[in-house]
Amino acid sequence: MVELEKRYSIPHPSPGTIYPILTSLKKSGLIKSIGEGKRDKKLYSITEKGLKYLEEHKEELREALELVEKFKEFSNLGGRELAKVVKDILDSIDKLSEEQKEALAFEISEFTRRVRLILLGEIPRREKDVRD
């Protein structure tokens, strides 16, 4: 799980996410348990059936890995923080005053406008950093 986090810059996946996937892959015959590693961690190996499956689905795998790389880059640009802010907004939306909602709507509109300009190749003038 640590390797997934390092390699793909994804948050540390929980055992509750990973182990059901491993169990499903094992039941399907795509991987097999090959013993125990350090600190009683299970080790898995891909089977011949698993290799054949990967070969048959290599285009989908390539596309999935490209998407993972894009998410990694997005995360490095602040995407993880952006996702946290969106979650904070969703958690707080029903507690905001109308004035707060209006201010939030304005900021979201400005943010999306500026991002679209950047994506079009126009670099908008940066406002003085609030921290300055």
MIVEX-599646 format. One record per atom (N, C-alpha, C, CB): atom name; z, y, x. Coordinates in steps of 0.1 Angstrom, whole numbers. Atoms other than C-alpha are relative to their C-alpha. Glycine has a CB too. Layout:
['CA', [Z, Y, X]]
...
//
This chain:
['N', [0, -12, 8]]
['CA', [0, 0, 0]]
['C', [0, 13, 9]]
['CB', [12, 0, -9]]
['N', [0, -11, -9]]
['CA', [7, 23, 29]]
['C', [-14, 2, 6]]
['CB', [10, -2, 12]]
['N', [14, -1, -5]]
['CA', [-28, 15, 42]]
['C', [-9, 7, -10]]
['CB', [-5, -14, 4]]
['N', [8, -7, 10]]
['CA', [-43, 26, 9]]
['C', [2, 15, 0]]
['CB', [3, -6, -14]]
['N', [-3, -15, 0]]
['CA', [-25, 59, 11]]
['C', [-6, 6, 12]]
['CB', [16, 1, 0]]
['N', [5, -6, -12]]
['CA', [-35, 65, 47]]
['C', [-15, 1, 0]]
['CB', [4, -8, 13]]
['N', [14, 1, -1]]
['CA', [-71, 54, 44]]
['C', [-7, 9, -11]]
['CB', [-5, -14, -2]]
['N', [7, -7, 10]]
['CA', [-79, 71, 11]]
['C', [7, 12, -5]]
['CB', [-2, -9, -12]]
['N', [-8, -12, 4]]
['CA', [-53, 99, 8]]
['C', [4, 0, -15]]
['CB', [-8, 13, 3]]
['N', [-5, 1, 13]]
['CA', [-41, 86, -25]]
['C', [15, 0, 0]]
['CB', [-6, -12, -8]]
['N', [-14, 1, 0]]
['CA', [-5, 89, -35]]
['C', [4, -14, 1]]
['CB', [6, 6, -13]]
['N', [-5, 14, -3]]
['CA', [16, 59, -25]]
['C', [-1, -8, -13]]
['CB', [14, 0, 6]]
['N', [1, 7, 13]]
['CA', [5, 34, -52]]
['C', [13, -9, -2]]
['CB', [-12, -9, 0]]
['N', [-12, 7, 3]]
['CA', [34, 17, -69]]
['C', [-3, -15, -1]]
['CB', [7, 5, -13]]
['N', [1, 15, 1]]
['CA', [40, -21, -68]]
['C', [-5, -3, -14]]
['CB', [13, -7, 4]]
['N', [4, 2, 14]]
['CA', [36, -19, -106]]
['C', [-15, 2, -3]]
['CB', [8, 8, -9]]
['N', [15, -2, 1]]
['CA', [0, -8, -101]]
['C', [-7, -11, 8]]
['CB', [-4, 14, 5]]
['N', [7, 9, -9]]
['CA', [-10, -30, -72]]
['C', [2, -15, -3]]
['CB', [5, 2, 15]]
['N', [-2, 15, 1]]
['CA', [6, -64, -79]]
['C', [-7, -6, -12]]
['CB', [15, -2, -1]]
['N', [8, 6, 11]]
['CA', [-10, -69, -114]]
['C', [-15, -1, 4]]
['CB', [1, 9, -12]]
['N', [14, 1, -4]]
['CA', [-44, -62, -98]]
['C', [-1, -12, 10]]
['CB', [-4, 13, 8]]
['N', [0, 12, -9]]
['CA', [-36, -87, -70]]
['C', [1, -13, -7]]
['CB', [11, 1, 11]]
['N', [-2, 13, 8]]
['CA', [-25, -113, -95]]
['C', [-13, -3, -8]]
['CB', [12, 2, -11]]
['N', [13, 2, 7]]
['CA', [-57, -108, -115]]
['C', [-11, -5, 9]]
['CB', [-5, 13, -7]]
['N', [10, 4, -10]]
['CA', [-79, -111, -84]]
['C', [3, -15, 4]]
['CB', [1, 9, 12]]
['N', [-3, 13, -4]]
['CA', [-60, -142, -74]]
['C', [-3, -11, -11]]
['CB', [16, -1, 3]]
['N', [3, 9, 12]]
['CA', [-63, -158, -109]]
['C', [-15, -2, -1]]
['CB', [6, 5, -13]]
['N', [14, 1, 0]]
['CA', [-100, -151, -107]]
['C', [-6, -7, 12]]
['CB', [-6, 14, -1]]
['N', [5, 8, -12]]
['CA', [-103, -169, -74]]
['C', [-7, 9, 10]]
['CB', [-9, -10, -4]]
['N', [7, -10, -9]]
['CA', [-115, -137, -56]]
['C', [8, 2, 13]]
['CB', [-3, 13, -6]]
['N', [-9, -1, -12]]
['CA', [-85, -136, -32]]
['C', [10, -12, 0]]
['CB', [8, 13, 1]]
['N', [-10, 10, -1]]
['CA', [-59, -161, -20]]
['C', [12, 5, 8]]
['CB', [-6, -13, 6]]
['N', [-12, -3, -7]]
['CA', [-24, -158, -8]]
['C', [0, -8, 13]]
['CB', [13, -2, -8]]
['N', [1, 8, -13]]
['CA', [-22, -167, 29]]
['C', [14, 0, 7]]
['CB', [-10, 6, 9]]
['N', [-13, 0, -6]]
['CA', [15, -163, 35]]
['C', [8, 13, -1]]
['CB', [-1, -4, 15]]
['N', [-9, -11, 0]]
['CA', [42, -138, 42]]
['C', [-1, 8, 13]]
['CB', [14, -4, -4]]
['N', [0, -8, -12]]
['CA', [41, -109, 66]]
['C', [14, 5, 2]]
['CB', [-10, 12, -2]]
['N', [-13, -6, -3]]
['CA', [68, -86, 78]]
['C', [8, 3, -13]]
['CB', [-2, 13, 8]]
['N', [-9, -4, 11]]
['CA', [98, -80, 54]]
['C', [-5, -7, -13]]
['CB', [0, 15, -2]]
['N', [3, 8, 12]]
['CA', [86, -108, 30]]
['C', [-12, 6, -8]]
['CB', [12, -1, -8]]
['N', [11, -6, 7]]
['CA', [54, -89, 21]]
['C', [-11, -11, 0]]
['CB', [-6, 12, 7]]
['N', [10, 10, 1]]
['CA', [27, -112, 8]]
['C', [-13, 4, 6]]
['CB', [-3, -3, -15]]
['N', [13, -3, -6]]
['CA', [-6, -114, 27]]
['C', [-11, -7, -8]]
['CB', [0, -5, 15]]
['N', [11, 6, 7]]
['CA', [-39, -120, 10]]
['C', [-13, 0, 8]]
['CB', [-2, 8, -13]]
['N', [13, 1, -7]]
['CA', [-74, -130, 21]]
['C', [-10, -1, -11]]
['CB', [0, -11, 11]]
['N', [11, 1, 9]]
['CA', [-107, -127, 4]]
['C', [-6, -15, 1]]
['CB', [-11, 10, 2]]
['N', [5, 14, 0]]
['CA', [-122, -161, -7]]
['C', [-15, 1, 1]]
['CB', [4, -7, -13]]
['N', [14, 0, 0]]
['CA', [-158, -172, -5]]
['C', [-6, 6, -13]]
['CB', [-5, -15, 2]]
['N', [4, -6, 13]]
['CA', [-161, -164, -42]]
['C', [1, 15, 0]]
['CB', [9, -7, -12]]
['N', [-2, -14, -1]]
['CA', [-147, -130, -35]]
['C', [-11, 7, 8]]
['CB', [14, 4, 6]]
['N', [11, -5, -8]]
['CA', [-173, -124, -8]]
['C', [-13, 0, -7]]
['CB', [-1, -8, 13]]
['N', [12, 1, 8]]
['CA', [-200, -135, -31]]
['C', [0, 11, -10]]
['CB', [-2, -14, -6]]
['N', [-1, -10, 10]]
['CA', [-188, -112, -58]]
['C', [-3, 14, 6]]
['CB', [15, 0, -6]]
['N', [3, -13, -7]]
['CA', [-188, -82, -33]]
['C', [-14, 1, 3]]
['CB', [9, 1, 12]]
['N', [14, 0, -4]]
['CA', [-223, -91, -22]]
['C', [-8, 3, -13]]
['CB', [-5, -13, 6]]
['N', [8, -2, 12]]
['CA', [-235, -92, -58]]
['C', [2, 14, -6]]
['CB', [4, -11, -10]]
['N', [-4, -13, 5]]
['CA', [-218, -59, -66]]
['C', [1, 11, 10]]
['CB', [13, -1, -8]]
['N', [-2, -10, -11]]
['CA', [-223, -40, -34]]
['C', [-4, 14, -3]]
['CB', [-9, -5, 12]]
['N', [4, -13, 4]]
['CA', [-241, -11, -50]]
['C', [12, 7, -8]]
['CB', [-12, 0, -9]]
['N', [-12, -6, 7]]
['CA', [-211, -5, -74]]
['C', [11, 3, 10]]
['CB', [4, -10, -11]]
['N', [-11, -2, -10]]
['CA', [-187, -9, -45]]
['C', [-3, 12, 9]]
['CB', [1, -12, 9]]
['N', [4, -11, -7]]
['CA', [-207, 16, -25]]
['C', [3, 13, -7]]
['CB', [-15, 0, 5]]
['N', [-2, -12, 9]]
['CA', [-206, 41, -54]]
['C', [15, 3, -1]]
['CB', [-6, -2, -13]]
['N', [-14, -2, 2]]
['CA', [-169, 35, -59]]
['C', [6, 6, 13]]
['CB', [7, -13, -3]]
['N', [-5, -5, -12]]
['CA', [-162, 41, -22]]
['C', [-4, 14, 3]]
['CB', [-4, -9, 12]]
['N', [4, -14, -1]]
['CA', [-182, 73, -22]]
['C', [9, 9, -9]]
['CB', [-15, 1, -5]]
['N', [-8, -8, 9]]
['CA', [-162, 85, -52]]
['C', [14, 2, 6]]
['CB', [1, -7, -14]]
['N', [-13, -1, -7]]
['CA', [-130, 77, -33]]
['C', [0, 10, 11]]
['CB', [5, -14, 5]]
['N', [2, -10, -10]]
['CA', [-142, 97, -4]]
['C', [0, 14, -5]]
['CB', [-12, -3, 9]]
['N', [0, -13, 7]]
['CA', [-149, 126, -27]]
['C', [13, 4, -4]]
['CB', [-10, 0, -11]]
['N', [-13, -3, 5]]
['CA', [-115, 124, -42]]
['C', [9, 3, 12]]
['CB', [6, -12, -8]]
['N', [-8, -3, -13]]
['CA', [-100, 123, -6]]
['C', [-3, 14, 4]]
['CB', [-4, -10, 11]]
['N', [4, -14, -4]]
['CA', [-119, 155, 3]]
['C', [6, 10, -10]]
['CB', [-15, 1, 1]]
['N', [-6, -9, 10]]
['CA', [-109, 171, -30]]
['C', [15, 2, 2]]
['CB', [-3, -5, -14]]
['N', [-14, 0, -2]]
['CA', [-73, 162, -23]]
['C', [3, 9, 12]]
['CB', [6, -14, 2]]
['N', [-2, -8, -12]]
['CA', [-76, 177, 12]]
['C', [-2, 15, -2]]
['CB', [-9, -4, 11]]
['N', [3, -14, 4]]
['CA', [-89, 210, -4]]
['C', [11, 6, -9]]
['CB', [-13, 1, -6]]
['N', [-10, -4, 9]]
['CA', [-58, 212, -26]]
['C', [-1, -6, -14]]
['CB', [0, 15, -1]]
['N', [2, 6, 13]]
['CA', [-69, 190, -55]]
['C', [13, -6, -5]]
['CB', [-11, -10, 1]]
['N', [-12, 7, 4]]
['CA', [-36, 171, -56]]
['C', [9, 11, -6]]
['CB', [7, -7, 11]]
['N', [-8, -11, 5]]
['CA', [-18, 204, -60]]
['C', [-5, 6, -14]]
['CB', [1, 12, 10]]
['N', [7, -4, 12]]
['CA', [-43, 215, -87]]
['C', [4, -10, -11]]
['CB', [-15, 1, 2]]
['N', [-4, 10, 10]]
['CA', [-36, 183, -106]]
['C', [14, 1, -4]]
['CB', [-3, -15, 5]]
['N', [-14, -2, 3]]
['CA', [1, 189, -104]]
['C', [2, 12, -9]]
['CB', [9, 2, 13]]
['N', [-1, -12, 8]]
['CA', [-4, 224, -118]]
['C', [-5, -3, -15]]
['CB', [-8, 12, 6]]
['N', [5, 4, 13]]
['CA', [-25, 210, -147]]
['C', [11, -8, -8]]
['CB', [-13, -8, 1]]
['N', [-11, 8, 6]]
['CA', [3, 185, -154]]
['C', [11, 9, -5]]
['CB', [5, -11, 9]]
['N', [-11, -9, 3]]
['CA', [29, 213, -153]]
['C', [-4, 9, -13]]
['CB', [3, 10, 11]]
['N', [4, -7, 12]]
['CA', [8, 233, -178]]
['C', [1, -8, -13]]
['CB', [-15, 5, 2]]
['N', [-1, 9, 12]]
['CA', [5, 204, -202]]
['C', [14, -3, -4]]
['CB', [-7, -13, 3]]
['N', [-14, 3, 3]]
['CA', [42, 197, -199]]
['C', [7, 12, -7]]
['CB', [8, -4, 12]]
['N', [-6, -13, 5]]
['CA', [50, 234, -207]]
['C', [-7, 7, -11]]
['CB', [1, 9, 12]]
['N', [8, -8, 9]]
['CA', [23, 245, -231]]
['C', [7, 3, -13]]
['CB', [-13, -8, -3]]
['N', [-6, -3, 13]]
['CA', [44, 242, -262]]
['C', [12, 9, 1]]
['CB', [4, -13, -7]]
['N', [-12, -8, -2]]
['CA', [72, 262, -247]]
['C', [-4, 15, 4]]
['CB', [9, -6, 11]]
['N', [4, -13, -4]]
['CA', [51, 292, -236]]
['C', [-1, 10, -11]]
['CB', [-14, -1, 7]]
['N', [2, -11, 10]]
['CA', [51, 325, -254]]
['C', [-15, 4, -1]]
['CB', [9, 13, 4]]
['N', [14, -4, 1]]
['CA', [19, 340, -266]]
['C', [-4, 9, 12]]
['CB', [-2, 8, -13]]
['N', [4, -8, -11]]
['CA', [20, 365, -238]]
['C', [-2, -9, 13]]
['CB', [12, 10, 3]]
['N', [2, 9, -11]]
['CA', [24, 337, -212]]
['C', [-14, -8, -2]]
['CB', [11, -10, 1]]
['N', [12, 7, 3]]
['CA', [-5, 318, -229]]
['C', [-12, 9, 3]]
['CB', [-1, -5, -14]]
['N', [11, -10, -3]]
['CA', [-27, 349, -227]]
['C', [-2, 2, 15]]
['CB', [2, 13, -7]]
['N', [1, -2, -15]]
['CA', [-19, 354, -190]]
['C', [-6, -13, 6]]
['CB', [14, 3, 5]]
['N', [5, 13, -6]]
['CA', [-25, 317, -183]]
['C', [-15, -1, -3]]
['CB', [7, -12, -6]]
['N', [14, 1, 4]]
['CA', [-59, 318, -202]]
['C', [-8, 9, 9]]
['CB', [-2, 4, -15]]
['N', [7, -10, -9]]
['CA', [-69, 349, -181]]
['C', [-1, -6, 14]]
['CB', [7, 13, 0]]
['N', [1, 5, -14]]
['CA', [-60, 332, -148]]
['C', [-9, -12, 1]]
['CB', [15, -4, 4]]
['N', [8, 11, 0]]
['CA', [-77, 300, -157]]
['C', [-15, 4, -1]]
['CB', [3, -10, -12]]
['N', [13, -5, 1]]
['CA', [-108, 319, -167]]
['C', [-5, 6, 13]]
['CB', [-1, 11, -11]]
['N', [4, -6, -13]]
['CA', [-108, 338, -134]]
['C', [-2, -11, 10]]
['CB', [11, 10, 5]]
['N', [1, 11, -10]]
['CA', [-102, 306, -114]]
['C', [-13, -7, -2]]
['CB', [12, -9, -2]]
['N', [13, 7, 3]]
['CA', [-131, 288, -131]]
['C', [-12, 8, 4]]
['CB', [0, -5, -14]]
['N', [11, -9, -3]]
['CA', [-154, 318, -127]]
['C', [-2, 0, 15]]
['CB', [2, 14, -5]]
['N', [1, 0, -14]]
['CA', [-146, 320, -90]]
['C', [-5, -13, 6]]
['CB', [14, 5, 6]]
['N', [4, 13, -5]]
['CA', [-150, 283, -84]]
['C', [-15, -2, -2]]
['CB', [8, -11, -7]]
['N', [14, 2, 3]]
['CA', [-184, 283, -101]]
['C', [-8, 9, 9]]
['CB', [-3, 4, -15]]
['N', [7, -8, -10]]
['CA', [-195, 312, -79]]
['C', [-1, -7, 14]]
['CB', [7, 14, 1]]
['N', [0, 8, -13]]
['CA', [-185, 292, -48]]
['C', [-10, -11, -1]]
['CB', [15, -5, 3]]
['N', [10, 11, 2]]
['CA', [-204, 262, -61]]
['C', [-14, 4, 0]]
['CB', [4, -8, -12]]
['N', [13, -5, 1]]
['CA', [-234, 283, -66]]
['C', [-4, 7, 14]]
['CB', [-2, 11, -10]]
['N', [3, -6, -14]]
['CA', [-232, 295, -29]]
['C', [4, 14, 2]]
['CB', [-15, -2, 2]]
['N', [-5, -14, -1]]
['CA', [-217, 329, -36]]
['C', [15, -1, 3]]
['CB', [-3, 8, -13]]
['N', [-14, 0, -4]]
['CA', [-185, 335, -19]]
['C', [7, 13, -6]]
['CB', [2, -1, 16]]
['N', [-6, -12, 6]]
['CA', [-164, 359, -41]]
['C', [9, 6, 10]]
['CB', [7, -4, -13]]
['N', [-10, -7, -8]]
['CA', [-144, 386, -24]]
['C', [14, -5, -3]]
['CB', [-2, 16, -2]]
['N', [-14, 5, 1]]
['CA', [-109, 374, -18]]
['C', [9, 12, -3]]
['CB', [5, -8, 12]]
['N', [-10, -10, 2]]
['CA', [-81, 394, -33]]
['C', [10, -1, 11]]
['CB', [7, -2, -14]]
['N', [-11, 0, -10]]
['CA', [-53, 404, -10]]
['C', [10, -11, -4]]
['CB', [8, 14, 1]]
['N', [-9, 12, 2]]
['CA', [-31, 373, -6]]
['C', [13, 5, -6]]
['CB', [2, -8, 13]]
['N', [-12, -4, 7]]
['CA', [-1, 376, -29]]
['C', [12, -1, 10]]
['CB', [3, -9, -12]]
['N', [-11, 1, -9]]
['CA', [21, 365, 0]]
['C', [1, 11, 10]]
['CB', [-1, -13, 7]]
['N', [0, -11, -10]]
['CA', [11, 395, 21]]
['C', [8, 12, -5]]
['CB', [-14, 5, 3]]
//
